Amino acid sequence: MALKTLLKKSKNGCWDAQMIDYDIGAQGSSIQEVISRLEVAFELEKKEGLEDVPAAPECFGNAWEMASRNESHSVFDIRIQE
């Protein structure tokens, strides 16, 4: 399963990850840590039922769309095993 995810480094040095299709996010001190935490958060939400999880707020979707059109930004889908 591939999920659109916005990933950015905060001013405080932490990494933030926010899924676009679901309002699920995480923070970590490295890219590996934030992705691992996001996977855990997604799995926990999935157990409860994703049908009740709304999409991320529109500002995140807009940021993802802008980044996907900008060649200087890396945009990717996080793959989570089902």
BELWOVEN-V222742 format. One record per residue. N is the residue number from 1. RES is the residue in one small letter. SS is DSSP state (H for helix, E for strand, L for the rest). Layout:
BEGIN
[[N/RES/SS] [N/RES/SS]]
END
This chain:
BEGIN
[[1/m/L] [2/a/E] [3/l/E] [4/k/E] [5/t/E] [6/l/E] [7/l/E] [8/k/E] [9/k/E] [10/s/L] [11/k/L] [12/n/L] [13/g/L] [14/c/L] [15/w/E] [16/d/E] [17/a/E] [18/q/E] [19/m/E] [20/i/L] [21/d/L] [22/y/L] [23/d/L] [24/i/L] [25/g/E] [26/a/E] [27/q/E] [28/g/E] [29/s/L] [30/s/L] [31/i/H] [32/q/H] [33/e/H] [34/v/H] [35/i/H] [36/s/H] [37/r/H] [38/l/H] [39/e/H] [40/v/H] [41/a/H] [42/f/H] [43/e/H] [44/l/H] [45/e/H] [46/k/H] [47/k/H] [48/e/H] [49/g/L] [50/l/H] [51/e/H] [52/d/H] [53/v/L] [54/p/L] [55/a/L] [56/a/L] [57/p/L] [58/e/H] [59/c/H] [60/f/H] [61/g/H] [62/n/H] [63/a/H] [64/w/H] [65/e/H] [66/m/H] [67/a/H] [68/s/H] [69/r/H] [70/n/L] [71/e/L] [72/s/L] [73/h/L] [74/s/L] [75/v/L] [76/f/E] [77/d/E] [78/i/E] [79/r/E] [80/i/L] [81/q/L] [82/e/L]]
END
